[in-house]
Amino acid sequence: HYASWYETKGVEILYASKTAGIESFDMTHSTQKQTTEMSRRQEVVKSLAVIDFEDDVQPPGLCRPIVKQLQPELSRLGGGFALFGRYISSRLDLLPASECVVLEKTEDISSSVSYAWIYSQFQAEVGRSLEEAYVAFESEPFESRVLYQSHSVRLHSGEDAIVRVLKPHAKESLAIDLKLLNLLEPVCVILGWPQDLLKLVLAQFENALTEQMDFVCEASALQLYNDETRVEADQIAKVWPAWCSSSFLTVTGASDHSLSLIINQLSGVTPSNLSIERRRDLAFALCRGWVRRVFEGGLFPVAPSVEYLWVSTTPQLCIVGGQFSRLTPEMRENLWTYLNSVALHDPDKACECLLLEMTESPISGDVLKHLFRQVVPFRDGGWDHMGHLDTLPEHAFLQWRIAGQQGCRPNEQLIDFIRGFSSTACVAYRLVPHEDIFGEALETYRDQRQKERFQAAFDMGQWSDAMDKYATTFSQLPQKVDDLLSRAAGGKLNIKFRLKEASEHREARNTSAIGLALVLVLVSLVLIANHLSKHLADGKWIEQVGAVIFMVVGGVLLRLLTKSKV
């Protein structure tokens, strides 16, 4: 099926004037480059031809057969095709969650470059030899991916570090694959994508690749990410600028092992002895850290995939690379409202917030709200079709995908947010498949945020200024109250009542009412003071103020009761 389609359209696509921002195939290029491109095209066509484009009927909650067939072919093709598979696995506005989990397993593996090339290139770019930079440099990489490979090293300071090396021919090979990715058009048609969507997604994918191949920019982002960290529990990779260049990135702070090792253990690739409690702690730390970074205005990881996350025994997660982004203050507040609306099952408010971040929205807000109200994750494409979960991420994923199906297109910052949210939630799901870890992390952060705002409202400095301002009034208050009660007890208050009743009955009723009110005030003071002393940092100050007020009100109540008996 695929081969017949290619005969009519494949050549046309290959020689298109522009493909997702990539310059057209130039017939003046060298014969060797033409041969390389044509050979790669034949490899892609042969690989994709094995996919069955027909038998694709499947319940909505399950991964469709075409995606299951596509994922291993993308892994086998490698290069830009493998990276594209991993990219769209973080775009849960494009595909169901169950299919993104499958595509996330696409293998990003490639052959490594030689130690001799690394040695000479390091000296050419950094201006020093490897011996001057490192005490020890492992010649064999512990991982070799499409864009880079990673080596374990030891610095002269005695610290262990990681050096990532950008592969020299990555840009050229990826440029060829970016031209050929349009050959996935039949697959995208089966997936239900509109005609122009693949072209738009390829342009966004190319922009993401460009950022990943800029180690200078990544080193600066990591350094800034480190400087902005305000929580001691965070473990951030330290960048060594002296040993960084356009092709080399040296970082320390990576702990015991990559999170990808744990994922492989859970997938049965290697034996696993990791407890469910340990996995839950790691998943919660990842989600809580990402949420906090986004909504405190800092840089946040756009796609915190497992190869960029390293794990220690505490447990702590250390981010050693990747893309980073930051939301504007207005967008941050809007998306905070959006996520809370999703958590509180308010689809109308969620729809209003989401539409504010769309560059195109051909559908009316009322129609989209109606669609949001009908979302059912296990029916419409959540993690699974058995109804095991009804999580916050699943509802958000479905809302994004529904908006996309109706022609809404997210802005660049929203795409970064979607990718970061999706990658974080998917990693947490793979660690703990049957719990809403992301929802728990959001709730924890929301409670912490409310507590901090409450503490700010009761800031000691503000209270001190207010107390100084009204100190005279407060000091005269007991005497004024005493005079007032004395006049009331002596019958000297000129208070007129419309009800005609005996003065003794009236005084008794007024005394009882005031006494009851003061008792209620005393009880309220005890409860409020006890609550504030537990939840505020300055609990002792709250207790002291509460004790003074308690004594004043208690004295007034005692005097009132004494007068009433007399």
C-alpha positions in Angstrom: 0.0 0.0 0.0 2.7 2.4 0.9 4.9 1.6 -2.1 2.1 2.4 -4.5 1.4 5.7 -2.8 5.1 6.6 -3.0 5.2 5.9 -6.8 2.8 8.8 -7.3 3.7 11.2 -4.5 7.1 10.2 -3.1 9.3 11.8 -5.8 7.1 14.8 -5.8 7.7 15.3 -2.1 11.4 14.6 -2.3 12.0 17.3 -4.8 9.5 19.8 -3.4 10.9 23.4 -3.3 10.6 23.5 0.5 9.8 20.9 3.2 9.2 22.2 6.7 11.6 25.1 6.2 14.4 22.9 4.7 15.9 24.1 1.4 15.0 21.9 -1.6 17.1 19.2 -3.0 19.7 20.8 -5.1 20.8 18.9 -8.2 24.1 20.7 -8.3 25.2 18.9 -5.1 27.9 16.4 -5.3 27.1 12.9 -6.7 28.1 11.4 -3.4 25.5 13.5 -1.6 22.8 12.6 -4.1 23.7 8.9 -3.7 23.4 9.2 0.0 20.0 10.9 -0.1 18.6 8.4 -2.7 19.9 5.5 -0.7 18.3 6.9 2.5 15.0 7.4 0.6 15.0 3.8 -0.5 15.7 2.6 3.0 12.8 4.7 4.4 10.4 3.5 1.7 11.3 -0.1 2.3 10.9 0.2 6.0 7.5 2.0 5.9 6.2 -0.4 3.2 5.8 -3.2 5.8 3.1 -1.2 7.7 -0.4 -2.4 7.1 -2.6 0.6 6.5 -5.9 -1.2 6.6 -6.6 -3.3 9.7 -6.7 -0.3 12.1 -10.0 -0.6 13.9 -9.4 -0.5 17.6 -11.3 0.7 20.7 -10.5 4.4 21.5 -8.6 3.6 24.7 -6.1 1.3 23.0 -3.1 2.1 21.0 -3.9 1.7 17.3 -2.1 -1.0 15.3 -0.5 1.4 12.9 1.3 3.1 15.8 2.5 -0.2 17.2 3.9 -1.0 13.7 5.4 2.5 13.2 7.3 2.6 16.5 9.8 -0.3 15.8 10.3 1.0 12.2 11.2 4.5 13.5 13.7 2.9 15.9 15.2 0.8 13.1 15.5 3.8 10.8 17.1 5.9 13.5 18.4 9.4 12.8 15.7 12.0 12.3 13.0 9.4 12.2 13.8 8.1 15.7 14.0 11.7 17.0 10.7 12.6 15.4 9.0 9.6 17.0 10.3 10.7 20.4 9.3 14.3 19.7 5.6 13.5 18.9 5.5 11.3 22.0 5.7 14.5 23.9 2.9 16.2 21.9 -0.2 14.9 23.6 -2.2 17.5 21.8 -1.6 15.4 18.7 -2.0 11.8 19.8 -3.8 9.8 22.5 -1.8 9.1 25.7 -1.7 5.4 25.1 0.0 5.9 21.7 2.5 8.5 23.1 3.6 6.0 25.7 4.4 3.5 22.9 6.2 6.1 20.8 8.2 7.2 23.8 9.9 3.8 23.7 11.4 4.6 20.2 15.2 3.9 20.5 17.5 6.8 20.1 20.7 4.9 19.4 23.5 5.4 16.9 27.1 4.4 16.3 29.8 6.4 18.2 32.6 8.6 16.9 36.2 7.6 17.5 38.3 8.7 20.5 40.9 10.0 18.1 38.4 12.5 16.6 37.3 13.5 20.1 40.9 14.1 21.1 41.7 16.4 18.1 38.4 18.2 18.1 38.5 19.0 21.8 41.9 20.6 21.4 40.8 22.5 18.3 37.6 24.0 20.0 38.7 24.3 23.6 42.3 25.1 23.1 43.5 22.5 25.6 44.2 18.8 25.5 42.1 16.2 27.2 44.8 15.6 29.7 44.8 19.2 30.8 41.1 19.2 31.3 40.6 15.8 32.9 42.5 13.4 35.1 40.7 10.5 33.5 38.6 10.2 30.3 36.7 7.0 29.4 37.4 6.4 25.7 34.3 4.3 25.3 31.0 6.2 25.7 28.4 4.8 28.2 25.7 5.9 25.8 25.6 6.8 22.1 22.6 8.6 20.7 21.7 10.2 17.4 22.9 13.7 18.3 25.6 13.0 20.9 27.5 10.5 22.9 28.4 10.7 26.6 31.7 9.8 28.4 32.5 9.5 32.1 35.4 11.7 33.1 37.2 12.8 36.3 38.2 16.4 36.8 41.5 17.6 38.4 39.4 18.7 41.4 38.6 15.0 42.0 34.9 15.4 40.9 33.3 12.9 38.6 31.7 14.4 35.6 30.0 13.7 32.3 31.1 15.0 28.9 28.6 15.0 26.1 30.1 15.1 22.6 28.0 16.4 19.6 28.5 14.1 16.7 30.2 15.7 13.6 27.8 14.5 10.9 24.6 14.8 12.9 23.5 18.0 11.2 24.0 16.7 7.6 22.2 13.4 8.2 19.4 15.1 10.0 19.0 17.6 7.1 18.4 14.6 4.8 15.9 13.0 7.1 14.0 16.3 7.5 13.3 16.2 3.8 12.2 12.6 3.9 9.9 12.9 6.9 7.1 14.0 4.6 7.0 10.3 3.5 5.1 9.7 6.7 2.1 11.5 5.2 0.0 8.3 4.7 0.6 7.4 8.3 -0.6 10.8 9.4 -3.7 10.5 7.3 -4.6 7.3 9.1 -4.0 9.0 12.4 -6.5 11.6 11.4 -4.3 14.6 11.1 -5.5 17.5 8.9 -3.7 18.0 5.6 -1.5 20.9 6.7 -0.7 19.6 10.2 2.3 17.4 9.3 4.1 20.4 7.6 3.5 22.6 10.7 4.7 19.9 13.1 7.8 19.2 11.1 8.7 22.9 11.2 8.2 22.8 15.0 10.3 19.7 15.2 13.1 21.3 13.2 13.2 24.3 15.6 13.5 21.9 18.6 16.3 20.0 16.9 18.2 23.3 16.2 18.1 24.1 20.0 19.3 20.5 20.9 22.3 20.9 18.6 23.5 24.1 20.3 25.6 23.1 23.3 26.6 26.7 24.0 23.0 27.7 24.4 22.3 24.6 26.5 25.3 25.3 28.8 24.0 28.8 29.4 20.5 27.5 30.1 21.8 24.9 32.6 23.8 27.6 34.4 20.8 29.9 34.6 18.7 27.0 35.8 21.2 26.3 38.5 21.4 30.0 39.6 17.6 30.2 39.9 17.3 27.2 42.1 15.9 28.1 45.5 15.1 24.7 47.0 17.9 22.7 48.6 16.2 19.4 47.6 16.9 20.2 44.0 20.1 18.7 42.6 21.3 20.6 39.6 24.1 19.8 37.2 27.1 22.2 37.5 28.4 23.4 34.2 32.2 23.8 33.6 32.4 26.6 31.0 36.2 26.2 30.6 35.6 22.7 29.2 32.5 23.5 27.1 32.3 24.5 23.4 29.9 24.1 20.5 30.6 20.3 20.4 31.5 19.6 24.1 29.5 20.0 27.3 31.0 19.1 30.7 28.7 18.9 33.7 29.0 17.5 37.3 26.3 16.7 39.8 25.0 13.6 38.1 24.5 11.0 40.8 24.3 7.3 40.7 22.7 6.4 37.4 20.4 7.6 34.6 16.6 7.3 35.1 16.6 5.3 31.8 18.3 2.4 33.6 15.3 2.3 36.0 12.8 2.5 33.1 14.7 -0.4 31.4 14.4 -2.4 34.6 10.7 -1.8 34.8 10.4 -2.8 31.1 12.1 -6.1 31.8 15.3 -5.2 29.9 17.4 -5.7 33.1 16.5 -7.2 36.5 14.8 -4.7 38.9 14.8 -4.6 42.6 13.3 -1.1 43.0 10.4 -0.9 45.4 7.1 0.7 44.6 7.7 3.3 47.4 11.0 4.3 45.8 9.5 4.6 42.4 6.6 6.7 43.8 9.1 9.0 45.5 11.0 9.5 42.3 7.9 10.2 40.3 6.5 12.6 42.9 9.9 14.5 43.1 9.9 14.8 39.3 6.4 16.2 39.0 6.6 18.4 42.0 9.9 19.9 40.8 8.5 20.6 37.3 5.3 22.2 38.6 7.2 24.4 41.0 9.7 25.6 38.4 6.9 26.5 35.9 4.7 28.4 38.2 7.4 30.2 40.2 8.6 31.8 37.0 11.9 29.9 36.5 13.3 28.0 33.6 11.6 24.6 33.3 12.6 21.5 31.3 10.7 21.4 28.0 11.1 17.6 27.6 12.6 16.1 30.7 13.2 12.7 29.1 14.8 9.8 31.0 18.3 10.3 29.4 18.5 13.8 30.9 17.5 12.7 34.4 20.0 11.1 36.8 19.0 9.6 40.1 20.7 9.5 43.5 19.9 7.4 46.6 18.1 10.2 48.6 16.0 10.1 46.2 16.8 13.1 44.1 16.7 13.8 40.4 19.5 15.7 38.7 18.8 17.4 35.3 22.0 17.2 33.2 20.8 18.7 29.9 17.9 19.3 27.5 15.8 22.2 26.3 14.5 24.9 28.7 11.8 27.5 28.5 10.1 30.1 30.6 6.5 31.4 30.6 5.5 35.1 30.7 3.9 36.2 33.9 0.5 36.5 32.2 0.7 33.1 30.6 1.9 31.6 33.9 -1.2 32.9 35.8 -3.5 31.8 33.0 -2.1 28.3 32.9 -2.2 28.0 36.7 -5.9 28.8 36.5 -6.2 26.3 33.7 -4.6 23.4 35.6 -6.7 24.1 38.7 -9.8 24.2 36.6 -9.0 20.8 35.2 -8.2 19.5 38.7 -11.6 20.9 40.0 -13.5 19.5 37.0 -14.5 22.9 35.6 -14.3 22.3 31.8 -15.9 25.7 31.0 -13.2 27.7 32.8 -10.5 25.4 31.5 -11.7 26.0 27.9 -11.7 29.8 28.4 -8.1 29.7 29.7 -6.9 27.4 26.9 -8.3 29.4 24.1 -6.3 32.4 25.3 -3.1 30.6 24.3 -4.2 29.6 20.8 -2.9 31.3 17.7 -5.8 29.9 15.7 -9.2 29.0 17.0 -11.8 28.6 14.2 -14.3 27.0 16.6 -16.6 28.9 18.9 -15.9 28.8 22.6 -19.4 27.5 23.4 -18.9 24.5 21.0 -15.5 23.7 22.5 -16.9 23.9 26.0 -19.6 21.4 25.1 -16.9 19.0 23.8 -14.8 19.5 27.0 -17.8 18.6 29.2 -18.1 15.3 27.4 -14.5 14.1 28.1 -14.2 10.6 29.5 -10.5 9.5 29.6 -10.9 5.7 29.5 -13.4 6.0 26.6 -11.8 8.8 24.6 -8.1 7.8 24.8 -6.5 8.0 28.2 -3.7 5.8 29.6 -5.8 2.7 29.1 -9.4 1.6 28.2 -10.2 -0.2 31.5 -11.1 2.8 33.5 -8.3 2.2 36.0 -7.5 5.9 36.1 -9.3 9.2 35.8 -6.3 11.5 36.3 -5.6 15.2 35.9 -3.1 14.6 33.0 -5.6 12.5 31.1 -8.2 15.2 31.2 -5.7 17.8 30.1 -4.4 15.6 27.3 -7.9 15.0 25.9 -8.7 18.7 26.1 -5.6 19.6 24.1 -6.3 17.0 21.5 -10.0 18.0 21.1 -8.9 21.6 20.6 -6.4 20.5 18.0 -8.9 18.4 16.2 -11.2 21.4 16.0 -8.4 23.5 14.3 -7.0 25.3 17.3 -3.2 25.8 17.1 -1.1 26.4 20.3 1.4 29.2 20.5 5.1 28.4 20.9 5.2 28.8 24.7 2.1 26.6 25.1 3.9 23.9 23.0 6.8 24.1 25.4 4.4 23.7 28.3 2.5 20.8 26.7 5.8 19.0 25.9 7.2 19.5 29.4 3.9 18.5 31.1 3.4 15.5 28.8 7.0 14.2 29.2 6.9 14.6 33.0 3.5 12.9 33.3 4.5 10.1 31.0 7.8 9.4 32.9 5.8 9.4 36.2 3.2 7.0 34.6 5.9 4.6 33.6 7.4 4.6 37.1 4.0 4.3 38.8 1.3 3.2 36.3 -1.8 3.2 38.5 -1.6 6.4 40.4 -2.2 10.1 39.7 1.2 11.3 40.8 1.0 14.5 38.8 -2.3 15.4 40.3 -0.9 14.8 43.8 2.1 17.0 43.1 -0.1 19.8 41.8 -2.3 19.6 44.9 0.7 19.6 47.2 2.2 22.7 45.5 -1.2 24.4 45.5 -1.5 23.9 49.3 2.1 25.1 49.8 1.3 28.2 47.7 -1.8 29.0 49.7 0.2 28.6 52.9 2.9 31.0 51.7 0.3 33.6 50.7 -1.4 33.2 54.1 2.0 33.7 55.8 2.6 36.8 53.7 -0.8 38.2 54.8 0.3 37.8 58.4 3.8 39.0 57.9 5.3 40.1 61.3 6.6 43.4 59.8 3.1 44.4 58.6 1.5 43.4 61.9 4.2 45.3 63.8 3.5 48.5 61.8 -0.2 48.1 62.4 0.2 47.5 66.1 2.4 50.6 66.5 -0.1 52.7 64.6 -3.0 51.8 66.8 -1.0 51.2 70.0 -2.7 54.2 71.8 -6.1 53.1 70.8 -5.5 49.5 71.9 -4.1 50.7 75.3 -7.2 52.8 76.0 -9.6 50.0 74.9 -9.8 48.2 78.3 -10.6 51.4 80.1 -13.2 52.5 77.6 -14.9 49.0 77.7 -14.8 49.2 81.5 -16.5 52.6 81.5 -19.0 51.5 79.0 -20.0 48.4 81.0 -20.1 50.5 84.3 -22.5 53.0 82.7 -24.6 50.1 81.3 -24.7 48.5 84.7 -25.7 51.8 86.4 -28.5 52.4 83.9 -26.9 55.6 82.6 -26.8 54.6 78.9 -29.4 56.5 76.8 -30.4 53.6 74.6 -34.0 53.6 73.3 -35.8 50.3 72.5 -39.0 50.0 70.6 -40.2 47.0 72.6 -42.0 47.9 75.8 -41.0 45.6 78.5 -39.8 45.9 82.1 -36.3 47.2 82.6 -35.3 44.1 84.7 -36.3 41.7 81.9 -34.6 43.9 79.3 -31.4 44.1 81.3 -31.4 40.4 81.9 -31.9 39.6 78.2 -29.2 42.1 77.2 -26.8 40.6 79.7 -27.4 37.1 78.6 -27.0 38.0 74.9 -23.7 39.8 75.6 -22.5 37.0 77.7 -23.3 34.4 75.1 -21.5 36.5 72.4 -18.4 36.9 74.5 -18.3 33.1 75.2 -18.4 32.5 71.5 -15.7 35.1 70.9 -13.5 33.3 73.5 -14.0 29.9 71.9 -13.2 31.4 68.4 -10.1 33.0 69.7 -8.8 29.7 71.2 -9.5 27.8 67.9 -8.0 30.5 65.6 -4.9 31.0 67.8 -4.3 27.2 68.0 -4.6 26.9 64.2 -2.4 29.9 63.4 0.3 28.8 65.9 0.5 25.4 64.1 0.7 26.7 60.5 2.6 29.9 60.8 6.3 30.3 61.3 5.8 32.8 64.1 3.5 30.6 66.2 4.7 31.9 69.5 3.8 35.5 68.6 0.3 34.4 67.7 0.0 32.6 71.0 1.0 35.7 73.0 -1.3 38.0 71.2 -4.1 35.5 71.5 -3.5 35.2 75.3 -3.7 39.0 75.7 -7.0 39.3 73.8 -8.3 36.2 75.7 -7.5 37.9 79.0 -9.2 41.2 78.0 -12.4 39.5 76.7 -12.4 37.1 79.7 -12.2 40.0 82.1 -15.0 41.8 80.3 -17.1 38.7 80.5 -16.3 38.1 84.2 -17.2 41.7 85.0 -20.4 41.5 83.1 -21.5 38.3 84.9 -20.6 39.8 88.3 -22.7 42.9 87.6 -25.6 40.7 86.5 -25.5 38.8 89.8 -25.4 42.0 91.8 
